[in-house]
Amino acid sequence: MTVRLSDKEKLLFDESRMFALKKIAPAADQWEIGIKTSIEAMNVFSENGYCSIGVSKKLGGKGYNYLECALIYEGLAHGDGALSSSIIQLHNNIVYMLAKYFEKNEVIREFFPAMASGHKRLAFAITEKHSGSDPSSMNSYTVLRKDGYHIYGRKAWIFNALEADQFVVTVKNGSPDTKNMVMLLVDRNTPGFTICDNKPRIGNNCISCCDLQFDGCIIPKKRMINEKGFQEALSFINLPRIFVPSIAIGMAQRIIDITIKCLEVKKSI
C-alpha cells in the first residue's frame, strides 16, 4: 500500500534531517568516544525543539501523532542513530508515558515541565541480569511499609543512568515470588540507591549504561506511579517498536547516501 505524506509530514522529516546533518553528524564520533557528553546532546535536542514531540501542547509538548514522530526520528537518524534512539527517543518515550499521570500524581506534576523540556533527565529501569525483556522473571521487589516502599534488588543495563535525575522503576510488589508489580519514581539521591559504574559497549557509547542497586531504599508513597506496573511496563516497551524501525530506515538511507557520494568520485584500482 502506498502512503502519501502530507506537506506537513514532509516538512517535519526534511527539517529534522537537515538539523541532524548540520548539528549532529559532524560531531557524532565525539559523542561516541566521550569527548562530548550525552547531556550536551540532550541540550542540543532541547534547544532545537525535539523534546516531548509526542506530548500534548497543553502539557508543553508538540502534539505530534505517531507517524509525525516516526518521520522526525527517521530524519534525526541521518545524523546519528544512537543519539536519536538512545537519547532523545528514550527520553521522549518516558515523558510520553508519564504524561498520562499528570493529573493523578502530584510529584509528576511538580517535575513534568522540567522533564518535558529536557532539563531533567530520565531513565527507565526494568531489565535485570537474568530477566532481560521478560519482566515476569525479575527478582527485584518492594515492600510497602508505613514510611513508604522499601526496594530491594538490582537492575541491569539501564541507559542514561549516570545522567538521569529521576528513574521510572518497575519491581515486584511484596516479594520476588509474586506476579504483581508496581511502578515507582525514584530520585537519584535516595539513600540506599546506588548507580553503578558505566558499562562500555561495542557501540552506542554516547549514553551511559549502568546497573542500579537497591538496598532497602525508601520511596514515599506519593511517588507510586502505577500499581499495575507489569501492564504499564509492557505498554512502554511497545512504544519504541513504532519508532526504532523508522530510526533504522534513516540510518540505512544515510549509509546509501554516503555510499553514492563515494562511488561518484572513486576510481578503479
Accessible surface in RSA format (square Angstrom, percent):
REM  Atomic radii and reference values for relative SASA: ProtOr
REM  Chains: A
REM  Algorithm: Lee & Richards
REM  Probe-radius: 1.40
REM  Slices: 20
REM RES _ NUM      All-atoms   Total-Side   Main-Chain    Non-polar    All polar
REM                ABS   REL    ABS   REL    ABS   REL    ABS   REL    ABS   REL
RES MET A   1   221.61 114.8 135.04  89.4  86.57 206.1 109.37  93.0 112.24 148.7
RES THR A   2   112.58  80.1  83.51  84.7  29.07  69.3  51.56  69.3  61.02  92.2
RES VAL A   3    94.61  62.3  68.55  62.1  26.05  62.8  71.47  62.1  23.14  62.7
RES ARG A   4   213.07  89.5 183.19  93.4  29.87  71.1  69.12  94.5 143.94  87.2
RES LEU A   5    55.89  31.1  42.78  30.6  13.11  32.9  42.88  30.1  13.00  35.0
RES SER A   6    56.87  48.1  44.14  58.9  12.73  29.3  52.02 110.8   4.84   6.8
RES ASP A   7   120.03  84.1 109.92 109.4  10.11  23.9  38.93  91.6  81.09  80.9
RES LYS A   8   109.76  53.5 102.05  62.6   7.71  18.4  69.79  62.8  39.96  42.6
RES GLU A   9    24.51  14.1  24.51  18.5   0.00   0.0   0.66   1.3  23.85  19.5
RES LYS A  10   105.76  51.6 103.96  63.8   1.80   4.3  54.99  49.5  50.76  54.1
RES LEU A  11    97.69  54.4  95.40  68.2   2.29   5.8  97.32  68.3   0.37   1.0
RES LEU A  12    18.82  10.5  17.29  12.4   1.53   3.8  17.51  12.3   1.31   3.5
RES PHE A  13    41.27  20.6  41.27  25.6   0.00   0.0  41.27  25.0   0.00   0.0
RES ASP A  14    70.92  49.7  69.83  69.5   1.09   2.6  20.46  48.2  50.46  50.3
RES GLU A  15    91.58  52.6  83.74  63.4   7.84  18.7  34.51  66.7  57.07  46.6
RES SER A  16     0.34   0.3   0.21   0.3   0.13   0.3   0.21   0.4   0.13   0.2
RES ARG A  17    69.14  29.0  69.14  35.2   0.00   0.0   5.82   7.9  63.32  38.4
RES MET A  18   111.66  57.8 110.04  72.8   1.62   3.9  99.56  84.6  12.10  16.0
RES PHE A  19    22.25  11.1  14.56   9.0   7.68  20.0  21.29  12.9   0.96   2.7
RES ALA A  20     0.07   0.1   0.07   0.1   0.00   0.0   0.07   0.1   0.00   0.0
RES LEU A  21    41.44  23.1  30.09  21.5  11.35  28.5  30.32  21.3  11.11  29.9
RES LYS A  22   152.00  74.2 132.85  81.5  19.15  45.6  83.71  75.3  68.30  72.7
RES LYS A  23   101.27  49.4  86.56  53.1  14.71  35.0  36.45  32.8  64.82  69.0
RES ILE A  24     1.75   1.0   1.75   1.3   0.00   0.0   1.75   1.3   0.00   0.0
RES ALA A  25    26.27  24.2  10.98  16.9  15.29  34.8  11.50  16.2  14.77  39.1
RES PRO A  26    93.10  67.9  58.63  53.4  34.47 125.3  71.74  59.2  21.36 132.8
RES ALA A  27    12.30  11.3  12.30  19.0   0.00   0.0  12.30  17.3   0.00   0.0
RES ALA A  28    19.09  17.5  16.18  25.0   2.91   6.6  16.44  23.2   2.65   7.0
RES ASP A  29    92.22  64.6  85.44  85.0   6.78  16.0  42.31  99.6  49.91  49.8
RES GLN A  30    61.14  34.2  61.14  44.7   0.00   0.0   8.71  18.5  52.43  39.8
RES TRP A  31     5.55   2.2   4.82   2.3   0.72   1.7   4.82   2.6   0.72   1.2
RES GLU A  32    52.70  30.3  48.88  37.0   3.82   9.1  38.13  73.8  14.56  11.9
RES ILE A  33   121.85  69.3  86.71  64.6  35.14  84.7  94.64  68.2  27.21  73.8
RES GLY A  34    49.68  61.3   0.00   N/A  49.68  61.3  27.14  74.5  22.54  50.5
RES ILE A  35   116.72  66.4  88.83  66.2  27.88  67.2  95.62  68.9  21.09  57.2
RES LYS A  36    62.05  30.3  60.41  37.1   1.64   3.9  17.66  15.9  44.38  47.3
RES THR A  37    68.58  48.8  63.19  64.1   5.38  12.8  64.99  87.3   3.59   5.4
RES SER A  38     6.85   5.8   2.73   3.6   4.13   9.5   2.42   5.2   4.43   6.2
RES ILE A  39    74.15  42.2  73.26  54.6   0.89   2.2  74.15  53.4   0.00   0.0
RES GLU A  40    70.46  40.5  68.38  51.7   2.08   5.0  31.95  61.8  38.51  31.4
RES ALA A  41     0.00   0.0   0.00   0.0   0.00   0.0   0.00   0.0   0.00   0.0
RES MET A  42     4.88   2.5   4.88   3.2   0.00   0.0   2.17   1.8   2.72   3.6
RES ASN A  43    56.02  38.6  55.13  53.3   0.89   2.1  11.76  28.3  44.26  42.8
RES VAL A  44    34.30  22.6  34.09  30.9   0.21   0.5  34.30  29.8   0.00   0.0
RES PHE A  45     1.56   0.8   1.56   1.0   0.00   0.0   1.56   0.9   0.00   0.0
RES SER A  46    26.07  22.0  11.64  15.5  14.43  33.2   3.69   7.9  22.38  31.4
RES GLU A  47   141.96  81.5 101.80  77.0  40.16  95.6  48.58  94.0  93.39  76.2
RES ASN A  48    64.72  44.6  39.51  38.2  25.21  60.7  10.91  26.2  53.81  52.0
RES GLY A  49    26.65  32.9   0.00   N/A  26.65  32.9  20.06  55.1   6.59  14.8
RES TYR A  50    23.88  11.1  23.67  13.5   0.21   0.5  12.82   9.6  11.06  13.6
RES CYS A  51    12.75   9.6   5.69   6.3   7.06  16.6   5.69  14.4   7.06   7.6
RES SER A  52     0.54   0.5   0.28   0.4   0.27   0.6   0.54   1.2   0.00   0.0
RES ILE A  53     1.88   1.1   1.88   1.4   0.00   0.0   1.88   1.4   0.00   0.0
RES GLY A  54    20.41  25.2   0.00   N/A  20.41  25.2   7.98  21.9  12.43  27.8
RES VAL A  55     2.83   1.9   0.73   0.7   2.11   5.1   2.83   2.5   0.00   0.0
RES SER A  56    54.05  45.7  44.80  59.8   9.24  21.3  44.50  94.8   9.55  13.4
RES LYS A  57   160.94  78.5 141.35  86.7  19.59  46.6  84.12  75.7  76.82  81.8
RES LYS A  58   177.34  86.5 138.18  84.8  39.16  93.2 101.16  91.0  76.19  81.2
RES LEU A  59    34.29  19.1  22.02  15.8  12.27  30.9  27.72  19.5   6.58  17.7
RES GLY A  60    61.48  75.8   0.00   N/A  61.48  75.8  33.41  91.7  28.07  62.9
RES GLY A  61    11.00  13.6   0.00   N/A  11.00  13.6   0.73   2.0  10.27  23.0
RES LYS A  62    81.86  39.9  78.54  48.2   3.32   7.9  29.80  26.8  52.06  55.4
RES GLY A  63    41.04  50.6   0.00   N/A  41.04  50.6  10.21  28.0  30.83  69.0
RES TYR A  64    47.91  22.4  40.00  22.8   7.91  20.6  12.60   9.5  35.31  43.5
RES ASN A  65    82.51  56.9  71.43  69.0  11.08  26.7  44.41 106.9  38.10  36.8
RES TYR A  66   103.32  48.2 100.60  57.2   2.72   7.1  77.45  58.2  25.87  31.9
RES LEU A  67    75.87  42.3  69.34  49.6   6.53  16.4  73.44  51.6   2.43   6.5
RES GLU A  68    13.14   7.5  13.14   9.9   0.00   0.0   0.00   0.0  13.14  10.7
RES CYS A  69     4.31   3.3   4.31   4.8   0.00   0.0   0.07   0.2   4.24   4.6
RES ALA A  70    13.30  12.2  12.97  20.0   0.34   0.8  13.30  18.7   0.00   0.0
RES LEU A  71    16.23   9.0  15.97  11.4   0.25   0.6  16.23  11.4   0.00   0.0
RES ILE A  72     3.31   1.9   3.31   2.5   0.00   0.0   3.31   2.4   0.00   0.0
RES TYR A  73     2.64   1.2   2.64   1.5   0.00   0.0   0.41   0.3   2.23   2.7
RES GLU A  74    31.99  18.4  31.99  24.2   0.00   0.0   0.04   0.1  31.94  26.1
RES GLY A  75     0.00   0.0   0.00   N/A   0.00   0.0   0.00   0.0   0.00   0.0
RES LEU A  76     2.56   1.4   0.95   0.7   1.61   4.0   0.95   0.7   1.61   4.3
RES ALA A  77     2.81   2.6   0.00   0.0   2.81   6.4   0.00   0.0   2.81   7.4
RES HIS A  78     3.63   2.0   2.10   1.5   1.53   3.9   1.64   1.7   2.00   2.3
RES GLY A  79     8.47  10.5   0.00   N/A   8.47  10.5   0.17   0.5   8.30  18.6
RES ASP A  80    35.11  24.6  28.85  28.7   6.26  14.8   5.89  13.9  29.22  29.1
RES GLY A  81     7.91   9.8   0.00   N/A   7.91   9.8   1.47   4.0   6.44  14.4
RES ALA A  82    23.66  21.8  14.03  21.7   9.63  21.9  19.82  27.9   3.84  10.2
RES LEU A  83     0.52   0.3   0.52   0.4   0.00   0.0   0.52   0.4   0.00   0.0
RES SER A  84     0.75   0.6   0.67   0.9   0.07   0.2   0.67   1.4   0.07   0.1
RES SER A  85    27.58  23.3  26.46  35.3   1.12   2.6   9.47  20.2  18.11  25.4
RES SER A  86     8.83   7.5   5.07   6.8   3.76   8.7   3.66   7.8   5.18   7.3
RES ILE A  87     9.01   5.1   5.26   3.9   3.75   9.0   6.28   4.5   2.73   7.4
RES ILE A  88     0.07   0.0   0.07   0.1   0.00   0.0   0.07   0.1   0.00   0.0
RES GLN A  89     7.41   4.1   7.41   5.4   0.00   0.0   0.00   0.0   7.41   5.6
RES LEU A  90    29.59  16.5  29.00  20.7   0.59   1.5  29.59  20.8   0.00   0.0
RES HIS A  91     4.29   2.3   3.77   2.6   0.52   1.3   3.67   3.8   0.62   0.7
RES ASN A  92     5.75   4.0   4.19   4.0   1.56   3.8   4.32  10.4   1.43   1.4
RES ASN A  93     3.55   2.4   3.49   3.4   0.06   0.1   0.06   0.1   3.49   3.4
RES ILE A  94     0.00   0.0   0.00   0.0   0.00   0.0   0.00   0.0   0.00   0.0
RES VAL A  95     0.02   0.0   0.00   0.0   0.02   0.1   0.02   0.0   0.00   0.0
RES TYR A  96    76.72  35.8  75.04  42.7   1.68   4.4  44.78  33.7  31.94  39.4
RES MET A  97     5.42   2.8   4.25   2.8   1.17   2.8   5.42   4.6   0.00   0.0
RES LEU A  98     0.00   0.0   0.00   0.0   0.00   0.0   0.00   0.0   0.00   0.0
RES ALA A  99    19.50  17.9  11.39  17.6   8.10  18.4  11.68  16.5   7.81  20.7
RES LYS A 100   105.53  51.5  80.97  49.7  24.56  58.5  70.63  63.6  34.90  37.2
RES TYR A 101    16.48   7.7  16.48   9.4   0.00   0.0  13.48  10.1   3.00   3.7
RES PHE A 102    43.88  22.0  43.78  27.1   0.10   0.3  43.78  26.5   0.10   0.3
RES GLU A 103   120.81  69.4 102.06  77.2  18.75  44.6  57.65 111.5  63.15  51.6
RES LYS A 104   165.35  80.7 126.82  77.8  38.53  91.7  85.58  77.0  79.77  85.0
RES ASN A 105    13.93   9.6  10.13   9.8   3.80   9.2   6.93  16.7   7.00   6.8
RES GLU A 106    99.40  57.1  92.13  69.7   7.28  17.3  21.74  42.0  77.67  63.4
RES VAL A 107     4.79   3.1   4.54   4.1   0.24   0.6   4.79   4.2   0.00   0.0
RES ILE A 108     0.36   0.2   0.36   0.3   0.00   0.0   0.36   0.3   0.00   0.0
RES ARG A 109    94.43  39.6  84.82  43.2   9.61  22.9  28.33  38.7  66.10  40.1
RES GLU A 110   126.25  72.5  95.96  72.6  30.29  72.1  44.94  86.9  81.30  66.4
RES PHE A 111    33.04  16.5  32.22  20.0   0.82   2.1  33.04  20.0   0.00   0.0
RES PHE A 112     1.61   0.8   1.61   1.0   0.00   0.0   1.61   1.0   0.00   0.0
RES PRO A 113    87.36  63.7  76.17  69.4  11.19  40.7  82.45  68.1   4.92  30.6
RES ALA A 114    31.07  28.6  25.41  39.2   5.66  12.9  29.71  41.8   1.36   3.6
RES MET A 115     0.04   0.0   0.04   0.0   0.00   0.0   0.02   0.0   0.02   0.0
RES ALA A 116     6.52   6.0   4.01   6.2   2.51   5.7   4.32   6.1   2.20   5.8
RES SER A 117    39.32  33.2  28.74  38.4  10.58  24.4  37.18  79.2   2.14   3.0
RES GLY A 118     1.18   1.5   0.00   N/A   1.18   1.5   0.10   0.3   1.08   2.4
RES HIS A 119   122.83  67.1 106.38  73.9  16.45  42.1  73.25  75.5  49.58  57.7
RES LYS A 120    60.74  29.6  60.74  37.3   0.00   0.0  23.32  21.0  37.42  39.9
RES ARG A 121    26.31  11.0  26.31  13.4   0.00   0.0   6.88   9.4  19.43  11.8
RES LEU A 122     0.05   0.0   0.00   0.0   0.05   0.1   0.00   0.0   0.05   0.1
RES ALA A 123     0.00   0.0   0.00   0.0   0.00   0.0   0.00   0.0   0.00   0.0
RES PHE A 124    20.42  10.2   8.90   5.5  11.51  30.0   8.90   5.4  11.51  33.0
RES ALA A 125     0.00   0.0   0.00   0.0   0.00   0.0   0.00   0.0   0.00   0.0
RES ILE A 126    11.36   6.5  10.47   7.8   0.89   2.1  10.47   7.5   0.89   2.4
RES THR A 127    34.20  24.3  34.15  34.6   0.05   0.1  32.38  43.5   1.82   2.8
RES GLU A 128     9.62   5.5   9.62   7.3   0.00   0.0   4.79   9.3   4.83   3.9
RES LYS A 129   150.34  73.3 133.39  81.8  16.95  40.4  76.94  69.3  73.40  78.2
RES HIS A 130   148.73  81.3 116.86  81.2  31.87  81.5  86.02  88.7  62.71  73.0
RES SER A 131    11.55   9.8   1.09   1.4  10.46  24.1   3.65   7.8   7.90  11.1
RES GLY A 132    26.42  32.6   0.00   N/A  26.42  32.6  23.75  65.2   2.67   6.0
RES SER A 133    98.30  83.1  75.36 100.6  22.93  52.8  41.32  88.0  56.98  79.8
RES ASP A 134    69.24  48.5  65.98  65.7   3.26   7.7  29.92  70.4  39.32  39.2
RES PRO A 135     6.22   4.5   5.49   5.0   0.72   2.6   6.22   5.1   0.00   0.0
RES SER A 136    55.63  47.0  45.59  60.8  10.03  23.1  28.70  61.1  26.93  37.7
RES SER A 137    49.16  41.5  31.13  41.5  18.03  41.5  38.00  80.9  11.16  15.6
RES MET A 138     0.85   0.4   0.02   0.0   0.83   2.0   0.19   0.2   0.66   0.9
RES ASN A 139    92.07  63.5  88.12  85.2   3.95   9.5  25.90  62.3  66.17  64.0
RES SER A 140     0.81   0.7   0.00   0.0   0.81   1.9   0.04   0.1   0.78   1.1
RES TYR A 141    55.10  25.7  55.10  31.3   0.00   0.0  18.34  13.8  36.76  45.3
RES THR A 142     0.00   0.0   0.00   0.0   0.00   0.0   0.00   0.0   0.00   0.0
RES VAL A 143    39.52  26.0  39.40  35.7   0.12   0.3  39.52  34.3   0.00   0.0
RES LEU A 144    94.05  52.4  68.35  48.9  25.69  64.6  68.35  48.0  25.69  69.1
RES ARG A 145   109.02  45.8  99.01  50.5  10.01  23.8  47.71  65.2  61.31  37.2
RES LYS A 146   201.75  98.4 178.44 109.5  23.31  55.5 123.72 111.4  78.03  83.1
RES ASP A 147    83.25  58.3  58.92  58.6  24.32  57.5  48.37 113.8  34.88  34.8
RES GLY A 148     0.04   0.1   0.00   N/A   0.04   0.1   0.04   0.1   0.00   0.0
RES TYR A 149    10.70   5.0  10.70   6.1   0.00   0.0   0.79   0.6   9.90  12.2
RES HIS A 150    19.85  10.8  19.85  13.8   0.00   0.0  15.32  15.8   4.53   5.3
RES ILE A 151     0.00   0.0   0.00   0.0   0.00   0.0   0.00   0.0   0.00   0.0
RES TYR A 152    65.46  30.6  65.46  37.2   0.00   0.0  51.09  38.4  14.36  17.7
RES GLY A 153    25.80  31.8   0.00   N/A  25.80  31.8  22.46  61.6   3.34   7.5
RES ARG A 154   111.67  46.9 102.20  52.1   9.47  22.6  46.84  64.0  64.83  39.3
RES LYS A 155     0.03   0.0   0.00   0.0   0.03   0.1   0.03   0.0   0.00   0.0
RES ALA A 156     5.49   5.1   5.49   8.5   0.00   0.0   5.49   7.7   0.00   0.0
RES TRP A 157   118.00  47.4 105.42  51.0  12.58  29.5  84.97  45.3  33.03  53.6
RES ILE A 158     2.97   1.7   2.19   1.6   0.78   1.9   2.97   2.1   0.00   0.0
RES PHE A 159    67.77  33.9  63.94  39.6   3.84  10.0  63.94  38.8   3.84  11.0
RES ASN A 160    13.32   9.2  13.32  12.9   0.00   0.0   0.33   0.8  12.99  12.6
RES ALA A 161     0.00   0.0   0.00   0.0   0.00   0.0   0.00   0.0   0.00   0.0
RES LEU A 162    79.90  44.5  66.18  47.3  13.72  34.5  66.18  46.5  13.72  36.9
RES GLU A 163    36.35  20.9  24.81  18.8  11.54  27.5  10.85  21.0  25.49  20.8
RES ALA A 164     0.00   0.0   0.00   0.0   0.00   0.0   0.00   0.0   0.00   0.0
RES ASP A 165    37.73  26.4  37.15  37.0   0.59   1.4   3.70   8.7  34.03  33.9
RES GLN A 166     1.71   1.0   1.71   1.2   0.00   0.0   0.00   0.0   1.71   1.3
RES PHE A 167     0.00   0.0   0.00   0.0   0.00   0.0   0.00   0.0   0.00   0.0
RES VAL A 168     0.00   0.0   0.00   0.0   0.00   0.0   0.00   0.0   0.00   0.0
RES VAL A 169     0.00   0.0   0.00   0.0   0.00   0.0   0.00   0.0   0.00   0.0
RES THR A 170     0.01   0.0   0.01   0.0   0.00   0.0   0.00   0.0   0.01   0.0
RES VAL A 171     0.00   0.0   0.00   0.0   0.00   0.0   0.00   0.0   0.00   0.0
RES LYS A 172    14.64   7.1  14.64   9.0   0.00   0.0   0.00   0.0  14.64  15.6
RES ASN A 173    51.54  35.5  40.32  39.0  11.23  27.0   1.45   3.5  50.09  48.4
RES GLY A 174    40.77  50.3   0.00   N/A  40.77  50.3  26.63  73.1  14.14  31.7
RES SER A 175    38.94  32.9  38.77  51.7   0.16   0.4  28.67  61.1  10.26  14.4
RES PRO A 176    48.65  35.5  43.39  39.6   5.26  19.1  43.39  35.8   5.26  32.7
RES ASP A 177   131.87  92.4 102.42 101.9  29.46  69.7  35.85  84.4  96.02  95.8
RES THR A 178    31.35  22.3  21.70  22.0   9.66  23.0  21.79  29.3   9.56  14.5
RES LYS A 179   179.84  87.7 166.07 101.9  13.77  32.8 109.63  98.7  70.21  74.8
RES ASN A 180   100.06  69.0  96.02  92.8   4.04   9.7  16.87  40.6  83.19  80.4
RES MET A 181     4.38   2.3   0.81   0.5   3.56   8.5   0.81   0.7   3.56   4.7
RES VAL A 182     0.04   0.0   0.04   0.0   0.00   0.0   0.04   0.0   0.00   0.0
RES MET A 183     0.00   0.0   0.00   0.0   0.00   0.0   0.00   0.0   0.00   0.0
RES LEU A 184     0.00   0.0   0.00   0.0   0.00   0.0   0.00   0.0   0.00   0.0
RES LEU A 185     0.97   0.5   0.97   0.7   0.00   0.0   0.97   0.7   0.00   0.0
RES VAL A 186     0.00   0.0   0.00   0.0   0.00   0.0   0.00   0.0   0.00   0.0
RES ASP A 187    38.05  26.7  37.81  37.6   0.24   0.6  13.82  32.5  24.23  24.2
RES ARG A 188    74.07  31.1  63.68  32.5  10.39  24.7  18.12  24.8  55.96  33.9
RES ASN A 189   121.34  83.7  96.00  92.8  25.34  61.0  34.36  82.7  86.98  84.1
RES THR A 190    19.00  13.5  11.80  12.0   7.20  17.2   9.49  12.7   9.51  14.4
RES PRO A 191   115.23  84.0 100.23  91.4  15.00  54.5 111.28  91.9   3.94  24.5
RES GLY A 192    33.97  41.9   0.00   N/A  33.97  41.9  20.47  56.2  13.51  30.2
RES PHE A 193    16.86   8.4   0.00   0.0  16.86  43.9   0.00   0.0  16.86  48.3
RES THR A 194    68.41  48.7  65.28  66.2   3.14   7.5  45.37  60.9  23.04  34.8
RES ILE A 195    36.45  20.7  12.75   9.5  23.70  57.1  12.75   9.2  23.70  64.3
RES CYS A 196    27.09  20.5  20.04  22.4   7.05  16.6  17.63  44.7   9.47  10.2
RES ASP A 197   126.22  88.4 116.42 115.9   9.80  23.2  35.62  83.8  90.60  90.4
RES ASN A 198    64.44  44.4  46.88  45.3  17.55  42.3  13.73  33.0  50.71  49.0
RES LYS A 199    70.53  34.4  69.11  42.4   1.42   3.4  29.42  26.5  41.11  43.8
RES PRO A 200   120.86  88.1  97.95  89.3  22.91  83.3  99.20  81.9  21.66 134.6
RES ARG A 201    60.76  25.5  40.83  20.8  19.93  47.4  48.92  66.9  11.84   7.2
RES ILE A 202   189.60 107.9 154.88 115.4  34.72  83.7 162.78 117.2  26.83  72.8
RES GLY A 203    31.18  38.4   0.00   N/A  31.18  38.4  25.07  68.8   6.10  13.7
RES ASN A 204    43.72  30.1  36.62  35.4   7.10  17.1  19.78  47.6  23.94  23.1
RES ASN A 205    44.92  31.0  29.61  28.6  15.31  36.9  13.09  31.5  31.83  30.8
RES CYS A 206     7.47   5.7   2.09   2.3   5.38  12.6   3.07   7.8   4.41   4.8
RES ILE A 207     3.47   2.0   0.85   0.6   2.63   6.3   3.17   2.3   0.30   0.8
RES SER A 208     5.72   4.8   2.20   2.9   3.51   8.1   3.76   8.0   1.96   2.7
RES CYS A 209     6.16   4.7   6.16   6.9   0.00   0.0   0.00   0.0   6.16   6.6
RES CYS A 210     0.00   0.0   0.00   0.0   0.00   0.0   0.00   0.0   0.00   0.0
RES ASP A 211    15.40  10.8  15.26  15.2   0.14   0.3   1.07   2.5  14.33  14.3
RES LEU A 212     0.00   0.0   0.00   0.0   0.00   0.0   0.00   0.0   0.00   0.0
RES GLN A 213    41.92  23.4  41.92  30.6   0.00   0.0  14.99  31.9  26.93  20.4
RES PHE A 214     1.59   0.8   0.00   0.0   1.59   4.1   0.00   0.0   1.59   4.6
RES ASP A 215    90.91  63.7  67.47  67.2  23.44  55.4  31.53  74.2  59.39  59.2
RES GLY A 216    18.31  22.6   0.00   N/A  18.31  22.6   6.82  18.7  11.49  25.7
RES CYS A 217     1.68   1.3   0.00   0.0   1.68   4.0   1.68   4.3   0.00   0.0
RES ILE A 218    71.35  40.6  61.30  45.7  10.05  24.2  61.30  44.1  10.05  27.3
RES ILE A 219     0.88   0.5   0.88   0.7   0.00   0.0   0.88   0.6   0.00   0.0
RES PRO A 220    57.41  41.8  54.79  49.9   2.63   9.5  57.41  47.4   0.00   0.0
RES LYS A 221   109.33  53.3  97.42  59.8  11.91  28.4  55.53  50.0  53.80  57.3
RES LYS A 222   113.21  55.2  96.27  59.1  16.94  40.3  59.09  53.2  54.12  57.6
RES ARG A 223    24.83  10.4  24.40  12.4   0.43   1.0   2.67   3.7  22.15  13.4
RES MET A 224    47.44  24.6  40.45  26.8   6.99  16.6  40.45  34.4   6.99   9.3
RES ILE A 225    11.78   6.7   0.22   0.2  11.56  27.9   0.23   0.2  11.55  31.4
RES ASN A 226    31.81  21.9  28.16  27.2   3.66   8.8   4.87  11.7  26.95  26.0
RES GLU A 227   113.14  65.0  99.27  75.1  13.88  33.0  21.24  41.1  91.90  75.0
RES LYS A 228   140.07  68.3 135.83  83.3   4.24  10.1  81.93  73.7  58.13  61.9
RES GLY A 229     0.05   0.1   0.00   N/A   0.05   0.1   0.00   0.0   0.05   0.1
RES PHE A 230    65.50  32.8  65.25  40.4   0.25   0.6  65.25  39.6   0.25   0.7
RES GLN A 231   108.01  60.4 100.60  73.5   7.41  17.7  53.01 112.8  55.00  41.7
RES GLU A 232    12.14   7.0   9.41   7.1   2.72   6.5   2.37   4.6   9.77   8.0
RES ALA A 233     0.00   0.0   0.00   0.0   0.00   0.0   0.00   0.0   0.00   0.0
RES LEU A 234    67.47  37.6  66.87  47.8   0.60   1.5  66.87  47.0   0.60   1.6
RES SER A 235    53.87  45.5  42.64  56.9  11.23  25.9  22.09  47.0  31.78  44.5
RES PHE A 236    13.20   6.6  10.21   6.3   3.00   7.8  13.20   8.0   0.01   0.0
RES ILE A 237    40.78  23.2  36.09  26.9   4.69  11.3  38.42  27.7   2.37   6.4
RES ASN A 238    73.65  50.8  70.54  68.2   3.11   7.5  22.46  54.1  51.20  49.5
RES LEU A 239    16.40   9.1  13.94  10.0   2.45   6.2  16.33  11.5   0.06   0.2
RES PRO A 240    29.47  21.5  29.44  26.8   0.03   0.1  29.47  24.3   0.00   0.0
RES ARG A 241   160.44  67.4 144.12  73.5  16.32  38.9  60.13  82.2 100.30  60.8
RES ILE A 242    68.72  39.1  54.72  40.8  14.00  33.7  60.77  43.8   7.95  21.6
RES PHE A 243     7.90   3.9   7.90   4.9   0.00   0.0   7.90   4.8   0.00   0.0
RES VAL A 244    69.05  45.4  68.91  62.4   0.14   0.3  68.91  59.9   0.14   0.4
RES PRO A 245    68.74  50.1  62.72  57.2   6.02  21.9  68.14  56.3   0.60   3.7
RES SER A 246    11.06   9.3   9.59  12.8   1.46   3.4  10.30  21.9   0.75   1.1
RES ILE A 247     4.58   2.6   4.58   3.4   0.00   0.0   4.58   3.3   0.00   0.0
RES ALA A 248    54.13  49.8  47.50  73.3   6.63  15.1  50.25  70.8   3.88  10.3
RES ILE A 249   100.46  57.2  97.14  72.4   3.32   8.0  99.94  72.0   0.52   1.4
RES GLY A 250     0.00   0.0   0.00   N/A   0.00   0.0   0.00   0.0   0.00   0.0
RES MET A 251    83.95  43.5  81.62  54.0   2.33   5.5  72.06  61.3  11.89  15.7
RES ALA A 252    49.35  45.4  45.99  71.0   3.35   7.6  48.55  68.4   0.80   2.1
RES GLN A 253    71.98  40.3  70.91  51.8   1.07   2.6  20.64  43.9  51.34  38.9
RES ARG A 254    61.80  25.9  61.80  31.5   0.00   0.0  13.49  18.4  48.31  29.3
RES ILE A 255   111.05  63.2 110.12  82.0   0.93   2.2 110.90  79.9   0.16   0.4
RES ILE A 256    89.11  50.7  87.51  65.2   1.61   3.9  89.11  64.2   0.00   0.0
RES ASP A 257    31.76  22.2  28.59  28.5   3.17   7.5  14.06  33.1  17.70  17.6
RES ILE A 258    88.50  50.4  87.26  65.0   1.24   3.0  87.84  63.3   0.66   1.8
RES THR A 259    62.04  44.1  58.68  59.5   3.36   8.0  45.90  61.7  16.13  24.4
RES ILE A 260    86.95  49.5  86.07  64.1   0.88   2.1  86.79  62.5   0.15   0.4
RES LYS A 261   136.10  66.4 132.22  81.1   3.88   9.2  83.03  74.7  53.07  56.5
RES CYS A 262    66.49  50.3  59.73  66.6   6.76  15.9  19.97  50.6  46.52  50.2
RES LEU A 263   114.74  63.9  96.79  69.2  17.95  45.1  96.91  68.1  17.83  48.0
RES GLU A 264   130.08  74.7  90.96  68.8  39.12  93.1  40.61  78.5  89.47  73.1
RES VAL A 265   117.94  77.6  95.60  86.6  22.34  53.8 102.45  89.0  15.49  42.0
RES LYS A 266   119.27  58.2  90.42  55.5  28.86  68.7  67.76  61.0  51.51  54.9
RES LYS A 267   175.56  85.6 161.71  99.2  13.85  33.0 108.05  97.3  67.51  71.9
RES SER A 268   120.08 101.5  82.21 109.7  37.87  87.2  48.04 102.3  72.04 100.9
RES ILE A 269   203.06 115.6 132.96  99.1  70.09 168.9 160.55 115.6  42.51 115.4
END  Absolute sums over single chains surface
CHAIN  1 A    13556.5      11253.1       2303.3       7907.5       5649.0
END  Absolute sums over all chains
TOTAL         13556.5      11253.1       2303.3       7907.5       5649.0
